[in-house]
Amino acid sequence: MNRNKREKEYYSIDVGDSTFTVLKRYQNLRPIGSGAQGIVCSAYDHVLERNVAIKKLSRPFQNQTHAKRAYRELVLMKCVNHKNVRLVFLCLCLSMCVYLVMELMDANLCQVIQMELDHERLSYLLYQMLCGIKHLHAAGIIHRDLKPSNIVVKSDCTLKILDFGLARTAATGLLMTPYVVTRYYRAPEVILGMGYQANVDVWSVGCIMAEMVRGSVLFPGTDHIDQWNKVIEQLGTPSQEFMLKLNQSVRTYVENRPRYAGYSFEKLFPDVLFPADSDHNRLKASQARDLLSKMLVIDASKRISVDEALQHPYINVWFDPSEVEAPPPAITDKQLDEREHTVEEWKELIYKEVLDWEERTKNGVIRGQPASLAQVQQ
C-alpha cells in the first residue's frame, strides 16, 4: 500500500491535551485515562463493531529509555495469553507515535475501591489478580508497577492487568533496580534498594487488598523515606535478621530510626472494615485478615508466594486449573532487558514488531480474538 493511500485511511483528532492520529474505523474518541506510560481513550471500532480502548504511548522515541520501554511493552503484551491480562487487538506505528488498540473495560480498580464489596467479589478480584500475576511470573516476568490504576474490571467482576512498560524479565540471582513502582505500593525490598524477585508483586497485591478493605491507601508515603516510615509505624521495626540483609549505609539509617512495635492485624483491619461473613462460600473476615498478614510481610523471604496465596482459603474457592495453570507466555526475545540500542535502532525494532503483528492477524484473529490487519506507516 503506498504512502498516500495509507494517509487517506487515517485522521487526526484532539483527545484531551493530545492529538491522536488513527484509522478512520475508530470514531467517537473520548479520553478515559493517562499516566507515565501514555494516554488512553475509548473509541468505537466500526470494523469489529465494538467499543475499544486506544493507548498512545508517551513519546516512545524521545530517548533510548522511552524507546526501550515502548519496545518492551510491545513484546510482552504480544506474547501474554491469559484471561486476566489485557488483550491487545492491534498495534499502529505512525511516524513518531505508537498506538495499542485494546479491549475496553468498564472501570479501573481505583473506582471499585470506593464501592462496597462483599467477600465473594473481593476474593474473586484478588483471585484474578493472582492468576494474571502467576501467568506473568511463569515466564519470568515481574510486573513491578501493580497499582489500582493499572488493574481494570468489567461490570461482571472480570479483571485484567495492564501496562507492561515497567515490567521486566527476571534472571536467576539478578538484583532488580529500585527506581520503579508507584510509591504507595512499593515493597520494602524496593524502598531499601535490596533488589527483588517475583514476590515483590505479592506485596503490591497486599497493599491493593488493604486499600479495598479500608477504602484508603495503607502506606501513603510522601517520599521514599516517609514511605519506609509509614511501613514500620504500622507493621513494626523489622528483626535484626532482616537488618543484616541490608547494605551498610542503608542498615545504619534504618537502625537509627525510632523503633516501632507496630500493630496487630486485628487492630489494623478490625472486623468492622470487612463485609459480613459469607454463608454461601464460607468466606470470613478472619480469612481475609490472615491473607493480608501473609502478604504484608516486610521480609520477602517470609512473605507468601503467588502459588501459596492461590491456595489460601480466602482465594481457593475460585480455583480453576485452566486459569491457574494456563500455559506461560512464550517470550521470543531472550535478550529483552539486556538490549541497548540507539533511538533509531529501537524504532526499527518496534516497526518490525508491528509488521509481525500484521502477519499474525492476517487470518482475522490474534490469540483467539477478532482483529484486523495492522495498518503500518513509517
C-alpha positions as a printed NumPy array, in Angstrom:
array([[  0.   ,   0.   ,   0.   ],
       [  1.511,   3.363,  -0.991],
       [  2.008,   6.217,   1.44 ],
       [ -0.733,   8.468,   0.037],
       [ -3.334,   5.733,   0.176],
       [ -2.37 ,   4.921,   3.774],
       [ -2.61 ,   8.544,   4.802],
       [ -6.194,   8.693,   3.49 ],
       [ -7.137,   5.901,   5.892],
       [ -6.151,   7.988,   8.916],
       [ -7.421,  11.153,  10.525],
       [ -6.247,  13.286,  13.436],
       [ -8.316,  14.388,  16.407],
       [ -7.514,  16.173,  19.652],
       [ -8.213,  13.999,  22.689],
       [ -7.688,  15.948,  25.886],
       [ -4.259,  17.544,  25.623],
       [ -3.009,  15.136,  22.96 ],
       [ -3.572,  14.592,  19.261],
       [ -4.467,  11.063,  18.159],
       [ -3.89 ,  10.005,  14.555],
       [ -5.823,   6.794,  13.999],
       [ -7.559,   4.744,  11.332],
       [-10.95 ,   6.097,  10.272],
       [-12.534,   2.875,  11.522],
       [-12.099,   4.313,  15.043],
       [-14.64 ,   7.005,  15.863],
       [-16.054,   8.803,  18.922],
       [-12.709,   9.054,  20.727],
       [-13.039,  10.078,  24.38 ],
       [-10.247,  10.407,  26.978],
       [-10.504,   7.854,  29.807],
       [ -7.103,   7.908,  31.487],
       [ -3.462,   8.911,  31.409],
       [ -0.219,   8.107,  33.157],
       [  3.529,   7.853,  32.776],
       [  3.155,   5.228,  30.06 ],
       [  0.691,   7.074,  27.874],
       [ -2.8  ,   8.422,  27.261],
       [ -5.831,   6.166,  26.815],
       [ -9.114,   6.958,  25.108],
       [-12.221,   4.972,  24.308],
       [-13.433,   4.624,  20.722],
       [-15.936,   2.739,  18.616],
       [-14.411,   0.296,  16.12 ],
       [-16.676,   0.143,  13.073],
       [-14.915,  -2.974,  11.748],
       [-15.191,  -5.068,  14.899],
       [-18.453,  -3.297,  15.827],
       [-17.429,  -2.901,  19.428],
       [-16.015,  -0.315,  21.795],
       [-12.237,  -0.429,  22.26 ],
       [ -9.523,   1.4  ,  24.171],
       [ -6.683,   3.079,  22.288],
       [ -3.462,   3.782,  24.149],
       [ -0.988,   6.28 ,  22.739],
       [  2.422,   5.53 ,  24.197],
       [  4.016,   8.566,  25.768],
       [  6.769,   9.932,  23.487],
       [  8.139,   6.479,  22.655],
       [ 11.114,   7.808,  20.698],
       [ 12.026,  10.743,  22.916],
       [ 15.179,   8.981,  24.099],
       [ 16.676,   5.491,  24.439],
       [ 14.91 ,   4.804,  27.755],
       [ 11.47 ,   5.653,  26.347],
       [ 12.116,   3.66 ,  23.18 ],
       [ 13.305,   0.614,  25.11 ],
       [ 10.247,   0.833,  27.372],
       [  7.908,   1.005,  24.366],
       [  9.609,  -1.994,  22.744],
       [  9.42 ,  -3.998,  25.973],
       [  5.729,  -3.239,  26.454],
       [  5.002,  -4.204,  22.865],
       [  6.856,  -7.531,  23.107],
       [  5.362,  -8.504,  26.457],
       [  1.785,  -7.575,  25.59 ],
       [  2.056,  -9.534,  22.35 ],
       [  3.189, -12.756,  23.986],
       [  0.91 , -12.97 ,  27.024],
       [ -2.183, -15.101,  26.646],
       [ -4.334, -15.153,  29.759],
       [ -7.881, -14.031,  30.506],
       [ -6.654, -11.85 ,  33.383],
       [ -4.074,  -9.97 ,  31.318],
       [ -5.357,  -7.304,  28.964],
       [ -5.525,  -8.269,  25.305],
       [ -4.161,  -6.071,  22.52 ],
       [ -6.067,  -6.442,  19.25 ],
       [ -3.875,  -4.353,  17.025],
       [ -0.836,  -2.087,  17.008],
       [ -0.205,   1.005,  14.909],
       [  3.161,   2.678,  14.338],
       [  2.794,   6.128,  12.829],
       [  5.913,   8.223,  12.38 ],
       [  6.94 ,   9.11 ,  15.958],
       [  3.855,   7.598,  17.639],
       [  2.876,   4.102,  18.717],
       [ -0.742,   3.158,  19.445],
       [ -2.124,  -0.013,  21.038],
       [ -5.76 ,  -0.931,  20.408],
       [ -7.139,  -2.963,  23.306],
       [-10.377,  -4.29 ,  24.698],
       [-12.309,  -1.662,  26.629],
       [-13.11 ,  -2.309,  30.276],
       [-15.702,  -0.558,  32.438],
       [-13.541,   0.865,  35.224],
       [-10.183,   0.66 ,  36.93 ],
       [ -9.731,  -0.572,  40.456],
       [ -9.499,   2.984,  41.826],
       [-13.225,   3.299,  41.187],
       [-14.025,  -0.163,  42.528],
       [-12.22 ,   0.621,  45.789],
       [-14.866,   3.244,  46.518],
       [-17.652,   0.646,  46.281],
       [-18.905,  -1.659,  48.998],
       [-17.763,  -5.163,  48.056],
       [-18.957,  -8.413,  49.573],
       [-16.487, -11.204,  50.3  ],
       [-17.282, -13.023,  47.038],
       [-16.414, -10.032,  44.862],
       [-13.373,  -9.097,  46.935],
       [-11.898, -12.588,  46.921],
       [-12.753, -13.135,  43.242],
       [-10.982,  -9.926,  42.212],
       [ -7.914, -10.964,  44.224],
       [ -8.017, -14.46 ,  42.713],
       [ -7.96 , -12.998,  39.203],
       [ -5.077, -10.659,  40.068],
       [ -3.072, -13.617,  41.361],
       [ -3.895, -15.735,  38.285],
       [ -2.698, -12.973,  35.963],
       [  0.467, -12.437,  38.015],
       [  1.191, -16.171,  38.099],
       [  0.91 , -16.253,  34.308],
       [  3.498, -13.479,  34.046],
       [  5.779, -14.963,  36.696],
       [  5.709, -18.31 ,  34.889],
       [  7.634, -16.623,  32.083],
       [  9.909, -14.786,  34.493],
       [  8.031, -11.503,  34.01 ],
       [  7.861,  -9.34 ,  37.121],
       [  5.264,  -6.599,  36.682],
       [  6.841,  -4.1  ,  39.125],
       [  4.089,  -1.498,  38.761],
       [  0.948,  -3.116,  40.128],
       [ -1.469,  -0.496,  41.435],
       [ -5.223,   0.126,  41.312],
       [ -4.969,   2.424,  38.29 ],
       [ -3.482,  -0.28 ,  36.055],
       [ -5.917,  -3.017,  37.002],
       [ -9.204,  -2.806,  35.12 ],
       [-12.536,  -4.525,  35.634],
       [-15.845,  -5.07 ,  33.894],
       [-19.277,  -4.859,  35.442],
       [-19.417,  -8.664,  35.645],
       [-16.391,  -8.538,  38.005],
       [-13.892,  -9.872,  35.467],
       [-10.464,  -8.32 ,  35.955],
       [ -7.422,  -7.691,  33.789],
       [ -3.894,  -6.451,  34.462],
       [ -2.428,  -3.935,  32.051],
       [  0.574,  -1.715,  31.399],
       [  3.835,  -3.597,  30.913],
       [  6.054,  -0.596,  30.256],
       [  7.849,  -1.174,  33.558],
       [  7.68 ,  -4.96 ,  33.575],
       [ 10.9  ,  -6.852,  33.047],
       [ 12.011, -10.428,  32.795],
       [ 13.78 , -11.847,  35.817],
       [ 17.118, -13.633,  35.715],
       [ 18.192, -16.021,  38.462],
       [ 20.217, -14.153,  41.043],
       [ 19.73 , -10.812,  39.319],
       [ 19.117,  -7.936,  41.704],
       [ 16.465,  -5.667,  40.284],
       [ 16.833,  -1.902,  40.3  ],
       [ 14.621,   0.054,  42.733],
       [ 13.52 ,   3.015,  40.595],
       [ 10.04 ,   1.834,  39.658],
       [  6.637,   1.042,  41.146],
       [  4.279,   3.765,  42.326],
       [  5.458,   4.733,  45.798],
       [  2.406,   3.625,  47.82 ],
       [  2.707,   0.036,  46.612],
       [  6.483,  -0.329,  46.84 ],
       [  7.71 ,  -3.381,  48.699],
       [ 10.263,  -2.829,  51.48 ],
       [ 12.995,  -4.508,  49.456],
       [ 12.412,  -1.932,  46.717],
       [ 12.338,   1.029,  49.092],
       [ 15.607,  -0.099,  50.687],
       [ 17.386,  -0.906,  47.419],
       [ 17.844,  -4.575,  48.271],
       [ 16.971,  -5.918,  44.854],
       [ 13.958,  -8.166,  44.492],
       [ 12.373, -11.129,  42.832],
       [  8.884, -12.292,  41.904],
       [  7.102, -11.921,  45.233],
       [  7.681,  -8.172,  45.106],
       [  4.343,  -8.223,  43.244],
       [  2.681, -10.021,  46.18 ],
       [  3.375,  -7.044,  48.459],
       [  1.669,  -4.797,  45.902],
       [ -1.387,  -7.09 ,  45.857],
       [ -1.463,  -6.934,  49.656],
       [ -1.425,  -3.123,  49.544],
       [ -4.217,  -3.152,  46.961],
       [ -6.28 ,  -5.602,  49.044],
       [ -5.768,  -3.436,  52.135],
       [ -6.978,  -0.408,  50.186],
       [-10.065,  -2.288,  49.017],
       [-10.852,  -3.207,  52.626],
       [-10.091,   0.193,  54.177],
       [-11.18 ,   2.438,  51.32 ],
       [ -7.913,   4.385,  51.594],
       [ -4.203,   3.887,  50.854],
       [ -2.454,   1.822,  53.528],
       [  1.031,   3.369,  53.261],
       [  0.621,   6.89 ,  51.769],
       [  4.258,   7.983,  51.902],
       [  5.106,  11.467,  50.69 ],
       [  8.605,  10.462,  49.618],
       [ 10.992,   7.497,  49.659],
       [ 11.923,   7.882,  53.34 ],
       [  8.397,   8.665,  54.508],
       [  7.199,   5.547,  52.684],
       [  9.516,   3.369,  54.805],
       [  8.428,   5.193,  57.951],
       [  4.759,   4.528,  57.149],
       [  5.513,   0.814,  56.752],
       [  7.38 ,   0.363,  60.047],
       [  4.994,   2.573,  62.014],
       [  2.173,   0.174,  61.177],
       [  3.941,  -3.185,  60.811],
       [  6.767,  -2.607,  63.303],
       [ 10.533,  -2.346,  63.032],
       [ 11.873,  -5.5  ,  61.316],
       [ 14.069,  -8.059,  63.04 ],
       [ 17.859,  -7.971,  63.259],
       [ 17.887, -10.897,  60.84 ],
       [ 16.33 ,  -8.612,  58.235],
       [ 18.671,  -5.74 ,  59.089],
       [ 21.687,  -7.907,  58.319],
       [ 20.461,  -8.27 ,  54.729],
       [ 20.829,  -4.527,  54.128],
       [ 23.948,  -2.864,  52.834],
       [ 25.87 ,  -0.978,  55.499],
       [ 24.753,   2.573,  54.728],
       [ 21.075,   1.618,  54.486],
       [ 21.327,  -0.512,  57.636],
       [ 22.821,   2.387,  59.56 ],
       [ 19.936,   4.628,  58.517],
       [ 17.262,   2.009,  59.288],
       [ 18.764,   1.113,  62.665],
       [ 18.885,   4.787,  63.641],
       [ 15.176,   5.259,  63.039],
       [ 12.879,   5.196,  66.085],
       [ 11.798,   1.643,  66.86 ],
       [  8.13 ,   0.791,  66.435],
       [  6.255,  -2.164,  67.865],
       [  3.664,  -1.941,  65.11 ],
       [  0.056,  -3.003,  65.362],
       [ -1.589,  -6.39 ,  65.205],
       [ -3.53 ,  -7.118,  62.026],
       [ -6.663,  -7.338,  64.194],
       [ -6.12 ,  -3.684,  65.064],
       [ -5.062,  -2.614,  61.557],
       [ -8.012,  -4.442,  59.98 ],
       [-10.817,  -4.821,  62.537],
       [-13.925,  -6.786,  61.645],
       [-15.917,  -3.6  ,  61.128],
       [-13.921,  -2.842,  57.945],
       [-14.918,  -6.1  ,  56.286],
       [-18.213,  -7.111,  54.726],
       [-20.464,  -9.52 ,  56.587],
       [-19.22 , -13.11 ,  56.643],
       [-20.428, -15.104,  53.671],
       [-22.733, -18.075,  54.17 ],
       [-22.503, -19.185,  50.549],
       [-18.724, -19.572,  50.247],
       [-17.96 , -19.509,  53.975],
       [-15.647, -16.557,  53.411],
       [-14.873, -14.666,  56.576],
       [-13.124, -11.517,  57.737],
       [-10.691, -13.682,  59.69 ],
       [ -9.594, -15.406,  56.469],
       [ -9.163, -12.106,  54.605],
       [ -7.15 , -10.713,  57.514],
       [ -4.959, -13.822,  57.601],
       [ -4.2  , -13.439,  53.891],
       [ -3.259,  -9.79 ,  54.421],
       [ -0.941, -10.769,  57.264],
       [  0.883, -13.198,  54.979],
       [  1.238, -10.803,  52.025],
       [  2.238,  -7.704,  54.001],
       [  5.44 ,  -9.159,  55.413],
       [  8.475,  -6.872,  55.384],
       [ 10.999,  -9.691,  54.931],
       [ 10.381, -11.002,  51.403],
       [ 11.877, -14.388,  52.319],
       [  8.984, -14.872,  54.751],
       [  6.269, -13.428,  52.508],
       [  3.673, -15.687,  50.921],
       [  4.233, -16.634,  47.262],
       [  1.67 , -16.327,  44.49 ],
       [  1.164, -20.107,  44.476],
       [  0.622, -20.148,  48.229],
       [ -1.8  , -17.226,  48.006],
       [ -3.834, -19.078,  45.362],
       [ -4.171, -21.989,  47.795],
       [ -5.237, -19.752,  50.692],
       [ -8.799, -20.454,  51.974],
       [ -9.896, -16.929,  51.122],
       [ -8.854, -17.409,  47.488],
       [ -9.033, -21.083,  46.561],
       [-12.846, -21.185,  46.487],
       [-12.413, -19.951,  42.912],
       [ -9.524, -22.253,  41.985],
       [ -9.745, -23.425,  38.362],
       [ -6.713, -25.307,  36.959],
       [ -7.34 , -23.946,  33.463],
       [ -6.924, -20.404,  34.828],
       [ -4.22 , -21.032,  37.417],
       [ -2.081, -23.369,  35.297],
       [ -2.523, -21.682,  31.924],
       [  0.488, -22.121,  29.589],
       [  3.102, -19.423,  30.275],
       [  3.857, -16.681,  27.747],
       [  6.452, -17.6  ,  25.156],
       [  8.915, -14.715,  25.076],
       [ 10.782, -14.929,  21.798],
       [ 13.273, -12.161,  22.587],
       [ 15.542, -13.766,  25.198],
       [ 17.64 , -10.577,  25.498],
       [ 14.636,  -8.344,  26.119],
       [ 16.093,  -6.473,  29.099],
       [ 19.758,  -6.578,  28.146],
       [ 19.305,  -4.926,  24.752],
       [ 20.869,  -1.495,  24.248],
       [ 20.274,   0.428,  21.023],
       [ 20.119,   3.911,  19.577],
       [ 16.691,   5.532,  19.239],
       [ 16.713,   4.818,  15.502],
       [ 17.547,   1.158,  16.124],
       [ 14.742,   0.913,  18.704],
       [ 12.381,   2.48 ,  16.198],
       [ 13.317,  -0.145,  13.622],
       [ 12.802,  -2.964,  16.147],
       [  9.382,  -1.599,  17.083],
       [  8.456,  -1.283,  13.433],
       [  9.404,  -4.932,  12.891],
       [  7.25 ,  -5.936,  15.879],
       [  4.296,  -4.123,  14.356],
       [  4.867,  -5.826,  10.992],
       [  4.955,  -9.161,  12.796],
       [  1.661,  -8.217,  14.443],
       [  0.21 ,  -7.589,  10.998],
       [  1.391, -11.005,   9.836],
       [ -0.133, -12.732,  12.861],
       [ -3.525, -11.094,  12.284],
       [ -3.87 , -11.854,   8.583],
       [ -6.434, -14.539,   9.315],
       [ -8.51 , -12.07 ,  11.308],
       [ -7.678, -13.393,  14.757],
       [ -4.985, -12.852,  17.351],
       [ -4.907, -15.256,  20.27 ],
       [ -8.483, -16.285,  19.599],
       [ -9.9  , -12.767,  19.426],
       [-11.284, -10.846,  16.436],
       [ -8.882,  -8.392,  14.862],
       [ -7.949,  -6.891,  11.537],
       [ -4.728,  -6.193,   9.757],
       [ -2.468,  -3.73 ,  11.471],
       [ -2.027,  -0.731,   9.222],
       [  1.549,   0.456,   9.496],
       [  3.129,   3.696,   8.355],
       [  6.749,   4.558,   9.   ]])
